[in-house]
Amino acid sequence: MFSAVLFSIAIAALAQFALYYWRAVLSSVAAQPISARVLEAANVVEPDLCGADFEKLAGLLELTPELRGKQQGLGLVCAYYRFVGKLADLFGGIAPSLMLWSEHERALCARYAAVQIDHRLEANLAQAASLRSC
């Protein structure tokens, strides 16, 4: 019995660590600068980038091909964006601070998508330059 409880606590702690680590990676990627061409393509201004722009940026990421092989999407980030949105819908009226937090998190997801588009475009331009030089 004790070993089962200890195992459950260890699994919960590991899951919590994994979630915090994933959130830190998301934040560090989202903190990178976004190029002007991505902001122009999405028709947004960087200070005005908000959570509502995520859908537009996710659509742009789908339109941007990945030339290096493995297609990486926004799988977990999309799920996190939807989860935070549902959480705000359910409890936002009760806790206004939750609405502010959820908008911050959704804007973080939008910035992450914009940075991913920028990285994909840079990789594609580098790939095209290497093909032209051969």
A tleap script that builds the chain and sets N, CA, C and O, in Angstrom:
source leaprc.protein.ff14SB
mol = sequence {
  NMET PHE SER ALA VAL LEU PHE SER ILE ALA
  ILE ALA ALA LEU ALA GLN PHE ALA LEU TYR
  TYR TRP ARG ALA VAL LEU SER SER VAL ALA
  ALA GLN PRO ILE SER ALA ARG VAL LEU GLU
  ALA ALA ASN VAL VAL GLU PRO ASP LEU CYS
  GLY ALA ASP PHE GLU LYS LEU ALA GLY LEU
  LEU GLU LEU THR PRO GLU LEU ARG GLY LYS
  GLN GLN GLY LEU GLY LEU VAL CYS ALA TYR
  TYR ARG PHE VAL GLY LYS LEU ALA ASP LEU
  PHE GLY GLY ILE ALA PRO SER LEU MET LEU
  TRP SER GLU HIE GLU ARG ALA LEU CYS ALA
  ARG TYR ALA ALA VAL GLN ILE ASP HIE ARG
  LEU GLU ALA ASN LEU ALA GLN ALA ALA SER
  LEU ARG SER CCYS
}
set mol.1.N position { 0.825 -1.184 0.000 }
set mol.1.CA position { 0.000 0.000 0.000 }
set mol.1.C position { 0.877 1.259 0.000 }
set mol.1.O position { 0.655 2.188 -0.776 }
set mol.2.N position { 1.867 1.264 0.879 }
set mol.2.CA position { 2.750 2.418 0.960 }
set mol.2.C position { 3.500 2.639 -0.353 }
set mol.2.O position { 3.684 3.775 -0.790 }
set mol.3.N position { 3.924 1.550 -0.970 }
set mol.3.CA position { 4.664 1.689 -2.225 }
set mol.3.C position { 3.765 2.239 -3.338 }
set mol.3.O position { 4.238 2.990 -4.191 }
set mol.4.N position { 2.500 1.882 -3.341 }
set mol.4.CA position { 1.573 2.407 -4.346 }
set mol.4.C position { 1.357 3.908 -4.158 }
set mol.4.O position { 1.306 4.653 -5.137 }
set mol.5.N position { 1.229 4.355 -2.915 }
set mol.5.CA position { 1.066 5.778 -2.632 }
set mol.5.C position { 2.333 6.532 -3.021 }
set mol.5.O position { 2.262 7.602 -3.627 }
set mol.6.N position { 3.467 5.985 -2.679 }
set mol.6.CA position { 4.744 6.608 -3.019 }
set mol.6.C position { 4.926 6.684 -4.539 }
set mol.6.O position { 5.407 7.691 -5.059 }
set mol.7.N position { 4.544 5.634 -5.237 }
set mol.7.CA position { 4.625 5.624 -6.699 }
set mol.7.C position { 3.695 6.675 -7.299 }
set mol.7.O position { 4.071 7.362 -8.249 }
set mol.8.N position { 2.492 6.807 -6.755 }
set mol.8.CA position { 1.537 7.809 -7.244 }
set mol.8.C position { 2.065 9.224 -7.031 }
set mol.8.O position { 1.923 10.078 -7.906 }
set mol.9.N position { 2.664 9.474 -5.890 }
set mol.9.CA position { 3.239 10.790 -5.614 }
set mol.9.C position { 4.399 11.069 -6.561 }
set mol.9.O position { 4.540 12.190 -7.049 }
set mol.10.N position { 5.219 10.077 -6.824 }
set mol.10.CA position { 6.354 10.245 -7.727 }
set mol.10.C position { 5.877 10.538 -9.149 }
set mol.10.O position { 6.448 11.389 -9.830 }
set mol.11.N position { 4.844 9.845 -9.594 }
set mol.11.CA position { 4.293 10.085 -10.930 }
set mol.11.C position { 3.700 11.480 -11.018 }
set mol.11.O position { 3.896 12.170 -12.018 }
set mol.12.N position { 2.976 11.910 -9.988 }
set mol.12.CA position { 2.395 13.259 -9.972 }
set mol.12.C position { 3.494 14.316 -10.000 }
set mol.12.O position { 3.372 15.314 -10.710 }
set mol.13.N position { 4.557 14.111 -9.241 }
set mol.13.CA position { 5.671 15.068 -9.225 }
set mol.13.C position { 6.366 15.111 -10.577 }
set mol.13.O position { 6.754 16.183 -11.040 }
set mol.14.N position { 6.526 13.970 -11.206 }
set mol.14.CA position { 7.148 13.914 -12.520 }
set mol.14.C position { 6.278 14.627 -13.562 }
set mol.14.O position { 6.795 15.347 -14.416 }
set mol.15.N position { 4.986 14.429 -13.492 }
set mol.15.CA position { 4.069 15.106 -14.415 }
set mol.15.C position { 4.107 16.616 -14.202 }
set mol.15.O position { 4.088 17.380 -15.168 }
set mol.16.N position { 4.158 17.043 -12.965 }
set mol.16.CA position { 4.227 18.473 -12.665 }
set mol.16.C position { 5.542 19.063 -13.195 }
set mol.16.O position { 5.546 20.152 -13.769 }
set mol.17.N position { 6.636 18.356 -13.005 }
set mol.17.CA position { 7.919 18.817 -13.518 }
set mol.17.C position { 7.890 18.917 -15.040 }
set mol.17.O position { 8.382 19.891 -15.608 }
set mol.18.N position { 7.318 17.915 -15.697 }
set mol.18.CA position { 7.236 17.932 -17.160 }
set mol.18.C position { 6.399 19.116 -17.644 }
set mol.18.O position { 6.757 19.761 -18.629 }
set mol.19.N position { 5.304 19.405 -16.974 }
set mol.19.CA position { 4.460 20.532 -17.347 }
set mol.19.C position { 5.198 21.852 -17.159 }
set mol.19.O position { 5.136 22.718 -18.031 }
set mol.20.N position { 5.886 22.020 -16.054 }
set mol.20.CA position { 6.649 23.246 -15.814 }
set mol.20.C position { 7.787 23.398 -16.817 }
set mol.20.O position { 8.068 24.506 -17.274 }
set mol.21.N position { 8.431 22.314 -17.153 }
set mol.21.CA position { 9.516 22.370 -18.123 }
set mol.21.C position { 8.978 22.766 -19.497 }
set mol.21.O position { 9.555 23.622 -20.168 }
set mol.22.N position { 7.875 22.146 -19.916 }
set mol.22.CA position { 7.269 22.463 -21.211 }
set mol.22.C position { 6.848 23.923 -21.256 }
set mol.22.O position { 7.039 24.589 -22.274 }
set mol.23.N position { 6.278 24.430 -20.168 }
set mol.23.CA position { 5.843 25.826 -20.098 }
set mol.23.C position { 7.045 26.768 -20.167 }
set mol.23.O position { 6.948 27.840 -20.765 }
set mol.24.N position { 8.168 26.392 -19.571 }
set mol.24.CA position { 9.382 27.210 -19.634 }
set mol.24.C position { 9.939 27.248 -21.057 }
set mol.24.O position { 10.387 28.300 -21.515 }
set mol.25.N position { 9.916 26.127 -21.752 }
set mol.25.CA position { 10.368 26.089 -23.138 }
set mol.25.C position { 9.458 26.949 -24.005 }
set mol.25.O position { 9.937 27.693 -24.861 }
set mol.26.N position { 8.160 26.854 -23.791 }
set mol.26.CA position { 7.194 27.668 -24.527 }
set mol.26.C position { 7.486 29.151 -24.311 }
set mol.26.O position { 7.480 29.926 -25.267 }
set mol.27.N position { 7.737 29.546 -23.088 }
set mol.27.CA position { 8.025 30.946 -22.771 }
set mol.27.C position { 9.335 31.413 -23.395 }
set mol.27.O position { 9.421 32.532 -23.900 }
set mol.28.N position { 10.347 30.562 -23.358 }
set mol.28.CA position { 11.642 30.979 -23.899 }
set mol.28.C position { 11.590 31.124 -25.417 }
set mol.28.O position { 12.224 32.022 -25.970 }
set mol.29.N position { 10.852 30.264 -26.090 }
set mol.29.CA position { 10.713 30.399 -27.541 }
set mol.29.C position { 9.887 31.638 -27.869 }
set mol.29.O position { 10.225 32.380 -28.791 }
set mol.30.N position { 8.820 31.866 -27.130 }
set mol.30.CA position { 7.952 33.014 -27.385 }
set mol.30.C position { 8.650 34.337 -27.113 }
set mol.30.O position { 8.230 35.368 -27.637 }
set mol.31.N position { 9.695 34.334 -26.316 }
set mol.31.CA position { 10.418 35.560 -25.989 }
set mol.31.C position { 11.359 35.996 -27.106 }
set mol.31.O position { 11.882 37.110 -27.065 }
set mol.32.N position { 11.583 35.150 -28.092 }
set mol.32.CA position { 12.478 35.506 -29.190 }
set mol.32.C position { 11.818 36.563 -30.076 }
set mol.32.O position { 10.591 36.657 -30.128 }
set mol.33.N position { 12.635 37.357 -30.771 }
set mol.33.CA position { 12.061 38.409 -31.612 }
set mol.33.C position { 11.322 37.838 -32.822 }
set mol.33.O position { 11.653 36.767 -33.331 }
set mol.34.N position { 10.323 38.581 -33.259 }
set mol.34.CA position { 9.518 38.188 -34.423 }
set mol.34.C position { 9.866 39.145 -35.554 }
set mol.34.O position { 9.903 40.360 -35.359 }
set mol.35.N position { 10.119 38.597 -36.730 }
set mol.35.CA position { 10.503 39.448 -37.854 }
set mol.35.C position { 9.306 40.239 -38.371 }
set mol.35.O position { 8.148 39.877 -38.162 }
set mol.36.N position { 9.628 41.320 -39.045 }
set mol.36.CA position { 8.580 42.197 -39.582 }
set mol.36.C position { 7.771 41.503 -40.668 }
set mol.36.O position { 6.582 41.781 -40.818 }
set mol.37.N position { 8.393 40.605 -41.428 }
set mol.37.CA position { 7.656 39.947 -42.518 }
set mol.37.C position { 6.576 39.015 -41.985 }
set mol.37.O position { 5.528 38.866 -42.614 }
set mol.38.N position { 6.813 38.387 -40.837 }
set mol.38.CA position { 5.778 37.532 -40.244 }
set mol.38.C position { 4.632 38.391 -39.729 }
set mol.38.O position { 3.463 38.056 -39.918 }
set mol.39.N position { 4.970 39.493 -39.083 }
set mol.39.CA position { 3.929 40.387 -38.579 }
set mol.39.C position { 3.117 40.986 -39.720 }
set mol.39.O position { 1.904 41.154 -39.596 }
set mol.40.N position { 3.783 41.312 -40.842 }
set mol.40.CA position { 3.058 41.819 -42.005 }
set mol.40.C position { 2.148 40.754 -42.598 }
set mol.40.O position { 1.007 41.040 -42.962 }
set mol.41.N position { 2.644 39.541 -42.697 }
set mol.41.CA position { 1.840 38.460 -43.265 }
set mol.41.C position { 0.597 38.189 -42.423 }
set mol.41.O position { -0.465 37.865 -42.954 }
set mol.42.N position { 0.737 38.322 -41.118 }
set mol.42.CA position { -0.396 38.101 -40.219 }
set mol.42.C position { -1.249 39.352 -40.050 }
set mol.42.O position { -2.326 39.304 -39.456 }
set mol.43.N position { -0.755 40.480 -40.580 }
set mol.43.CA position { -1.462 41.751 -40.487 }
set mol.43.C position { -1.672 42.179 -39.035 }
set mol.43.O position { -2.764 42.597 -38.651 }
set mol.44.N position { -0.600 42.067 -38.227 }
set mol.44.CA position { -0.638 42.504 -36.833 }
set mol.44.C position { 0.593 43.347 -36.538 }
set mol.44.O position { 1.592 43.290 -37.255 }
set mol.45.N position { 0.501 44.122 -35.480 }
set mol.45.CA position { 1.626 44.919 -34.986 }
set mol.45.C position { 2.072 44.257 -33.688 }
set mol.45.O position { 1.239 43.847 -32.879 }
set mol.46.N position { 3.382 44.151 -33.485 }
set mol.46.CA position { 3.887 43.372 -32.349 }
set mol.46.C position { 3.332 43.802 -30.990 }
set mol.46.O position { 2.964 42.932 -30.200 }
set mol.47.N position { 3.252 45.099 -30.677 }
set mol.47.CA position { 2.676 45.437 -29.365 }
set mol.47.C position { 1.201 45.038 -29.237 }
set mol.47.O position { 0.700 44.832 -28.131 }
set mol.48.N position { 0.515 44.932 -30.377 }
set mol.48.CA position { -0.906 44.583 -30.355 }
set mol.48.C position { -1.154 43.084 -30.484 }
set mol.48.O position { -2.309 42.662 -30.536 }
set mol.49.N position { -0.112 42.279 -30.537 }
set mol.49.CA position { -0.265 40.834 -30.674 }
set mol.49.C position { -0.991 40.289 -29.445 }
set mol.49.O position { -0.533 40.464 -28.316 }
set mol.50.N position { -2.111 39.636 -29.671 }
set mol.50.CA position { -2.904 39.134 -28.550 }
set mol.50.C position { -3.299 37.685 -28.813 }
set mol.50.O position { -2.965 37.113 -29.850 }
set mol.51.N position { -4.005 37.115 -27.870 }
set mol.51.CA position { -4.405 35.722 -27.972 }
set mol.51.C position { -5.329 35.440 -29.143 }
set mol.51.O position { -5.337 34.331 -29.677 }
set mol.52.N position { -6.107 36.434 -29.544 }
set mol.52.CA position { -7.030 36.239 -30.665 }
set mol.52.C position { -6.296 36.048 -31.984 }
set mol.52.O position { -6.876 35.529 -32.938 }
set mol.53.N position { -5.034 36.457 -32.058 }
set mol.53.CA position { -4.247 36.304 -33.281 }
set mol.53.C position { -3.695 34.894 -33.449 }
set mol.53.O position { -3.116 34.582 -34.489 }
set mol.54.N position { -3.860 34.051 -32.460 }
set mol.54.CA position { -3.287 32.703 -32.529 }
set mol.54.C position { -3.862 31.902 -33.694 }
set mol.54.O position { -3.120 31.234 -34.414 }
set mol.55.N position { -5.169 31.965 -33.882 }
set mol.55.CA position { -5.798 31.191 -34.960 }
set mol.55.C position { -5.229 31.600 -36.319 }
set mol.55.O position { -4.943 30.752 -37.164 }
set mol.56.N position { -5.071 32.908 -36.517 }
set mol.56.CA position { -4.525 33.422 -37.773 }
set mol.56.C position { -3.092 32.941 -37.967 }
set mol.56.O position { -2.719 32.520 -39.062 }
set mol.57.N position { -2.286 33.001 -36.903 }
set mol.57.CA position { -0.885 32.579 -36.993 }
set mol.57.C position { -0.761 31.069 -37.169 }
set mol.57.O position { 0.126 30.595 -37.879 }
set mol.58.N position { -1.642 30.322 -36.530 }
set mol.58.CA position { -1.621 28.860 -36.712 }
set mol.58.C position { -1.958 28.503 -38.158 }
set mol.58.O position { -1.370 27.584 -38.727 }
set mol.59.N position { -2.900 29.229 -38.750 }
set mol.59.CA position { -3.216 29.019 -40.164 }
set mol.59.C position { -2.040 29.348 -41.066 }
set mol.59.O position { -1.784 28.642 -42.042 }
set mol.60.N position { -1.320 30.424 -40.743 }
set mol.60.CA position { -0.133 30.774 -41.520 }
set mol.60.C position { 0.959 29.720 -41.386 }
set mol.60.O position { 1.673 29.437 -42.348 }
set mol.61.N position { 1.088 29.150 -40.216 }
set mol.61.CA position { 2.093 28.097 -40.035 }
set mol.61.C position { 1.756 26.882 -40.887 }
set mol.61.O position { 2.652 26.237 -41.431 }
set mol.62.N position { 0.489 26.572 -41.006 }
set mol.62.CA position { 0.080 25.442 -41.846 }
set mol.62.C position { 0.389 25.715 -43.321 }
set mol.62.O position { 0.670 24.788 -44.081 }
set mol.63.N position { 0.337 26.986 -43.721 }
set mol.63.CA position { 0.614 27.346 -45.116 }
set mol.63.C position { 2.101 27.416 -45.420 }
set mol.63.O position { 2.495 27.411 -46.587 }
set mol.64.N position { 2.929 27.482 -44.392 }
set mol.64.CA position { 4.375 27.573 -44.571 }
set mol.64.C position { 4.960 26.173 -44.633 }
set mol.64.O position { 4.912 25.449 -43.639 }
set mol.65.N position { 5.510 25.773 -45.766 }
set mol.65.CA position { 6.024 24.402 -45.869 }
set mol.65.C position { 7.323 24.222 -45.086 }
set mol.65.O position { 8.082 25.168 -44.876 }
set mol.66.N position { 7.550 23.009 -44.671 }
set mol.66.CA position { 8.796 22.634 -43.999 }
set mol.66.C position { 9.618 21.855 -45.017 }
set mol.66.O position { 9.251 20.744 -45.399 }
set mol.67.N position { 10.725 22.437 -45.455 }
set mol.67.CA position { 11.525 21.811 -46.510 }
set mol.67.C position { 12.515 20.789 -45.985 }
set mol.67.O position { 13.010 19.963 -46.751 }
set mol.68.N position { 12.813 20.826 -44.700 }
set mol.68.CA position { 13.843 19.941 -44.163 }
set mol.68.C position { 13.338 18.549 -43.817 }
set mol.68.O position { 14.111 17.737 -43.309 }
set mol.69.N position { 12.118 18.254 -44.062 }
set mol.69.CA position { 11.642 16.904 -43.772 }
set mol.69.C position { 10.474 16.895 -42.823 }
set mol.69.O position { 9.344 17.197 -43.207 }
set mol.70.N position { 10.747 16.547 -41.582 }
set mol.70.CA position { 9.701 16.335 -40.593 }
set mol.70.C position { 8.865 17.601 -40.371 }
set mol.70.O position { 9.394 18.648 -39.998 }
set mol.71.N position { 7.576 17.491 -40.602 }
set mol.71.CA position { 6.654 18.613 -40.421 }
set mol.71.C position { 6.307 18.736 -38.946 }
set mol.71.O position { 5.739 17.818 -38.355 }
set mol.72.N position { 6.650 19.876 -38.356 }
set mol.72.CA position { 6.333 20.119 -36.954 }
set mol.72.C position { 5.196 21.115 -36.891 }
set mol.72.O position { 5.228 22.156 -37.548 }
set mol.73.N position { 4.206 20.794 -36.108 }
set mol.73.CA position { 3.070 21.687 -35.971 }
set mol.73.C position { 3.023 22.299 -34.585 }
set mol.73.O position { 4.035 22.399 -33.891 }
set mol.74.N position { 1.846 22.697 -34.207 }
set mol.74.CA position { 1.640 23.339 -32.914 }
set mol.74.C position { 0.820 22.450 -31.980 }
set mol.74.O position { 0.125 22.968 -31.107 }
set mol.75.N position { 0.881 21.143 -32.138 }
set mol.75.CA position { 0.027 20.203 -31.426 }
set mol.75.C position { -0.277 20.521 -29.981 }
set mol.75.O position { -1.426 20.810 -29.648 }
set mol.76.N position { 0.716 20.476 -29.113 }
set mol.76.CA position { 0.483 20.722 -27.693 }
set mol.76.C position { 0.135 22.169 -27.409 }
set mol.76.O position { -0.625 22.457 -26.485 }
set mol.77.N position { 0.687 23.084 -28.200 }
set mol.77.CA position { 0.392 24.497 -27.990 }
set mol.77.C position { -1.071 24.781 -28.329 }
set mol.77.O position { -1.730 25.549 -27.628 }
set mol.78.N position { -1.578 24.171 -29.390 }
set mol.78.CA position { -3.005 24.321 -29.731 }
set mol.78.C position { -3.885 23.776 -28.615 }
set mol.78.O position { -4.879 24.397 -28.240 }
set mol.79.N position { -3.520 22.624 -28.092 }
set mol.79.CA position { -4.298 22.032 -27.004 }
set mol.79.C position { -4.252 22.926 -25.762 }
set mol.79.O position { -5.269 23.106 -25.092 }
set mol.80.N position { -3.091 23.479 -25.455 }
set mol.80.CA position { -2.948 24.379 -24.306 }
set mol.80.C position { -3.773 25.650 -24.521 }
set mol.80.O position { -4.422 26.138 -23.595 }
set mol.81.N position { -3.744 26.181 -25.742 }
set mol.81.CA position { -4.511 27.382 -26.078 }
set mol.81.C position { -6.012 27.136 -25.867 }
set mol.81.O position { -6.709 27.959 -25.273 }
set mol.82.N position { -6.486 26.008 -26.356 }
set mol.82.CA position { -7.913 25.670 -26.182 }
set mol.82.C position { -8.261 25.438 -24.716 }
set mol.82.O position { -9.318 25.865 -24.251 }
set mol.83.N position { -7.371 24.757 -23.984 }
set mol.83.CA position { -7.615 24.490 -22.571 }
set mol.83.C position { -7.712 25.784 -21.774 }
set mol.83.O position { -8.614 25.949 -20.952 }
set mol.84.N position { -6.782 26.698 -22.018 }
set mol.84.CA position { -6.795 27.979 -21.309 }
set mol.84.C position { -8.044 28.771 -21.674 }
set mol.84.O position { -8.630 29.431 -20.817 }
set mol.85.N position { -8.453 28.711 -22.931 }
set mol.85.CA position { -9.674 29.390 -23.353 }
set mol.85.C position { -10.909 28.826 -22.674 }
set mol.85.O position { -11.774 29.583 -22.230 }
set mol.86.N position { -11.001 27.506 -22.588 }
set mol.86.CA position { -12.143 26.875 -21.906 }
set mol.86.C position { -12.154 27.212 -20.424 }
set mol.86.O position { -13.210 27.448 -19.838 }
set mol.87.N position { -10.971 27.233 -19.826 }
set mol.87.CA position { -10.855 27.591 -18.413 }
set mol.87.C position { -11.351 29.013 -18.175 }
set mol.87.O position { -12.047 29.277 -17.195 }
set mol.88.N position { -10.991 29.928 -19.075 }
set mol.88.CA position { -11.448 31.317 -18.953 }
set mol.88.C position { -12.951 31.415 -19.169 }
set mol.88.O position { -13.621 32.199 -18.498 }
set mol.89.N position { -13.488 30.630 -20.097 }
set mol.89.CA position { -14.933 30.654 -20.341 }
set mol.89.C position { -15.706 30.157 -19.123 }
set mol.89.O position { -16.745 30.710 -18.762 }
set mol.90.N position { -15.179 29.102 -18.497 }
set mol.90.CA position { -15.891 28.508 -17.363 }
set mol.90.C position { -15.799 29.348 -16.099 }
set mol.90.O position { -16.801 29.549 -15.412 }
set mol.91.N position { -14.596 29.844 -15.783 }
set mol.91.CA position { -14.381 30.494 -14.496 }
set mol.91.C position { -14.028 31.969 -14.596 }
set mol.91.O position { -13.746 32.599 -13.577 }
set mol.92.N position { -14.036 32.535 -15.798 }
set mol.92.CA position { -13.655 33.934 -15.973 }
set mol.92.C position { -14.598 34.906 -15.289 }
set mol.92.O position { -14.166 35.949 -14.798 }
set mol.93.N position { -15.881 34.578 -15.253 }
set mol.93.CA position { -16.838 35.457 -14.590 }
set mol.93.C position { -16.672 35.469 -13.085 }
set mol.93.O position { -16.972 36.464 -12.425 }
set mol.94.N position { -16.198 34.370 -12.549 }
set mol.94.CA position { -16.021 34.251 -11.100 }
set mol.94.C position { -14.724 34.927 -10.664 }
set mol.94.O position { -14.685 35.619 -9.647 }
set mol.95.N position { -13.663 34.717 -11.446 }
set mol.95.CA position { -12.334 35.236 -11.082 }
set mol.95.C position { -11.785 36.085 -12.226 }
set mol.95.O position { -11.257 35.542 -13.197 }
set mol.96.N position { -11.902 37.414 -12.125 }
set mol.96.CA position { -11.376 38.278 -13.188 }
set mol.96.C position { -9.867 38.132 -13.390 }
set mol.96.O position { -9.371 38.332 -14.499 }
set mol.97.N position { -9.150 37.791 -12.352 }
set mol.97.CA position { -7.708 37.602 -12.502 }
set mol.97.C position { -7.408 36.401 -13.404 }
set mol.97.O position { -6.377 36.367 -14.076 }
set mol.98.N position { -8.306 35.426 -13.414 }
set mol.98.CA position { -8.149 34.278 -14.302 }
set mol.98.C position { -8.283 34.712 -15.759 }
set mol.98.O position { -7.605 34.169 -16.632 }
set mol.99.N position { -9.146 35.680 -16.026 }
set mol.99.CA position { -9.293 36.195 -17.388 }
set mol.99.C position { -8.002 36.875 -17.844 }
set mol.99.O position { -7.572 36.692 -18.983 }
set mol.100.N position { -7.388 37.653 -16.963 }
set mol.100.CA position { -6.127 38.312 -17.310 }
set mol.100.C position { -5.021 37.291 -17.552 }
set mol.100.O position { -4.249 37.411 -18.503 }
set mol.101.N position { -4.953 36.287 -16.681 }
set mol.101.CA position { -3.944 35.239 -16.838 }
set mol.101.C position { -4.159 34.482 -18.145 }
set mol.101.O position { -3.203 34.201 -18.867 }
set mol.102.N position { -5.407 34.153 -18.445 }
set mol.102.CA position { -5.684 33.381 -19.660 }
set mol.102.C position { -5.354 34.190 -20.909 }
set mol.102.O position { -4.853 33.632 -21.885 }
set mol.103.N position { -5.624 35.486 -20.898 }
set mol.103.CA position { -5.267 36.305 -22.059 }
set mol.103.C position { -3.749 36.388 -22.216 }
set mol.103.O position { -3.235 36.385 -23.335 }
set mol.104.N position { -3.041 36.460 -21.103 }
set mol.104.CA position { -1.571 36.457 -21.165 }
set mol.104.C position { -1.063 35.140 -21.747 }
set mol.104.O position { -0.160 35.137 -22.584 }
set mol.105.N position { -1.630 34.044 -21.313 }
set mol.105.CA position { -1.199 32.733 -21.810 }
set mol.105.C position { -1.555 32.559 -23.285 }
set mol.105.O position { -0.771 31.992 -24.045 }
set mol.106.N position { -2.704 33.031 -23.689 }
set mol.106.CA position { -3.102 32.928 -25.095 }
set mol.106.C position { -2.214 33.805 -25.972 }
set mol.106.O position { -1.880 33.422 -27.093 }
set mol.107.N position { -1.826 34.988 -25.469 }
set mol.107.CA position { -0.897 35.841 -26.213 }
set mol.107.C position { 0.477 35.171 -26.310 }
set mol.107.O position { 1.165 35.305 -27.322 }
set mol.108.N position { 0.869 34.460 -25.269 }
set mol.108.CA position { 2.115 33.703 -25.295 }
set mol.108.C position { 2.073 32.638 -26.386 }
set mol.108.O position { 3.053 32.442 -27.104 }
set mol.109.N position { 0.954 31.959 -26.509 }
set mol.109.CA position { 0.785 30.955 -27.569 }
set mol.109.C position { 0.858 31.613 -28.948 }
set mol.109.O position { 1.447 31.045 -29.868 }
set mol.110.N position { 0.272 32.797 -29.103 }
set mol.110.CA position { 0.325 33.511 -30.383 }
set mol.110.C position { 1.762 33.909 -30.721 }
set mol.110.O position { 2.189 33.769 -31.867 }
set mol.111.N position { 2.503 34.401 -29.740 }
set mol.111.CA position { 3.905 34.749 -29.973 }
set mol.111.C position { 4.712 33.502 -30.350 }
set mol.111.O position { 5.575 33.558 -31.226 }
set mol.112.N position { 4.425 32.374 -29.684 }
set mol.112.CA position { 5.121 31.128 -29.998 }
set mol.112.C position { 4.873 30.731 -31.460 }
set mol.112.O position { 5.801 30.338 -32.168 }
set mol.113.N position { 3.623 30.837 -31.900 }
set mol.113.CA position { 3.302 30.488 -33.288 }
set mol.113.C position { 4.018 31.416 -34.260 }
set mol.113.O position { 4.508 30.966 -35.296 }
set mol.114.N position { 4.086 32.711 -33.938 }
set mol.114.CA position { 4.771 33.665 -34.810 }
set mol.114.C position { 6.266 33.353 -34.896 }
set mol.114.O position { 6.856 33.426 -35.974 }
set mol.115.N position { 6.867 33.011 -33.777 }
set mol.115.CA position { 8.296 32.660 -33.780 }
set mol.115.C position { 8.514 31.376 -34.575 }
set mol.115.O position { 9.512 31.262 -35.287 }
set mol.116.N position { 7.619 30.424 -34.471 }
set mol.116.CA position { 7.754 29.183 -35.234 }
set mol.116.C position { 7.661 29.450 -36.733 }
set mol.116.O position { 8.397 28.844 -37.512 }
set mol.117.N position { 6.775 30.341 -37.146 }
set mol.117.CA position { 6.687 30.716 -38.562 }
set mol.117.C position { 8.005 31.339 -39.003 }
set mol.117.O position { 8.526 31.016 -40.071 }
set mol.118.N position { 8.533 32.221 -38.187 }
set mol.118.CA position { 9.794 32.882 -38.506 }
set mol.118.C position { 10.935 31.875 -38.639 }
set mol.118.O position { 11.736 31.961 -39.570 }
set mol.119.N position { 11.009 30.932 -37.720 }
set mol.119.CA position { 12.058 29.898 -37.792 }
set mol.119.C position { 11.902 29.058 -39.054 }
set mol.119.O position { 12.889 28.734 -39.714 }
set mol.120.N position { 10.668 28.710 -39.387 }
set mol.120.CA position { 10.435 27.892 -40.573 }
set mol.120.C position { 10.825 28.655 -41.833 }
set mol.120.O position { 11.428 28.081 -42.741 }
set mol.121.N position { 10.488 29.941 -41.900 }
set mol.121.CA position { 10.869 30.748 -43.065 }
set mol.121.C position { 12.382 30.876 -43.181 }
set mol.121.O position { 12.930 30.772 -44.279 }
set mol.122.N position { 13.061 31.101 -42.057 }
set mol.122.CA position { 14.522 31.198 -42.079 }
set mol.122.C position { 15.155 29.888 -42.549 }
set mol.122.O position { 16.098 29.899 -43.340 }
set mol.123.N position { 14.645 28.785 -42.071 }
set mol.123.CA position { 15.181 27.480 -42.488 }
set mol.123.C position { 14.944 27.254 -43.976 }
set mol.123.O position { 15.814 26.730 -44.672 }
set mol.124.N position { 13.775 27.647 -44.464 }
set mol.124.CA position { 13.485 27.480 -45.887 }
set mol.124.C position { 14.373 28.369 -46.752 }
set mol.124.O position { 14.828 27.944 -47.814 }
set mol.125.N position { 14.622 29.599 -46.306 }
set mol.125.CA position { 15.507 30.485 -47.057 }
set mol.125.C position { 16.940 29.952 -47.064 }
set mol.125.O position { 17.626 30.033 -48.084 }
set mol.126.N position { 17.387 29.417 -45.950 }
set mol.126.CA position { 18.736 28.825 -45.894 }
set mol.126.C position { 18.827 27.603 -46.805 }
set mol.126.O position { 19.835 27.406 -47.484 }
set mol.127.N position { 17.784 26.791 -46.819 }
set mol.127.CA position { 17.759 25.606 -47.678 }
set mol.127.C position { 17.781 26.021 -49.153 }
set mol.127.O position { 18.499 25.426 -49.956 }
set mol.128.N position { 17.003 27.031 -49.504 }
set mol.128.CA position { 16.983 27.503 -50.886 }
set mol.128.C position { 18.339 28.093 -51.283 }
set mol.128.O position { 18.792 27.894 -52.410 }
set mol.129.N position { 18.983 28.810 -50.373 }
set mol.129.CA position { 20.310 29.371 -50.680 }
set mol.129.C position { 21.339 28.281 -50.870 }
set mol.129.O position { 22.209 28.394 -51.735 }
set mol.130.N position { 21.257 27.235 -50.084 }
set mol.130.CA position { 22.228 26.142 -50.239 }
set mol.130.C position { 21.999 25.387 -51.553 }
set mol.130.O position { 22.949 24.901 -52.165 }
set mol.131.N position { 20.741 25.290 -51.980 }
set mol.131.CA position { 20.464 24.630 -53.267 }
set mol.131.C position { 20.953 25.471 -54.445 }
set mol.131.O position { 21.422 24.935 -55.449 }
set mol.132.N position { 20.838 26.796 -54.311 }
set mol.132.CA position { 21.305 27.682 -55.397 }
set mol.132.C position { 22.824 27.684 -55.496 }
set mol.132.O position { 23.370 27.868 -56.584 }
set mol.133.N position { 23.512 27.484 -54.385 }
set mol.133.CA position { 24.972 27.535 -54.416 }
set mol.133.C position { 25.593 26.265 -54.995 }
set mol.133.O position { 26.771 26.269 -55.352 }
set mol.134.N position { 24.838 25.200 -55.093 }
set mol.134.CA position { 25.389 23.948 -55.636 }
set mol.134.C position { 25.484 23.937 -57.126 }
set mol.134.O position { 25.929 22.949 -57.709 }
savepdb mol mol.pdb
quit
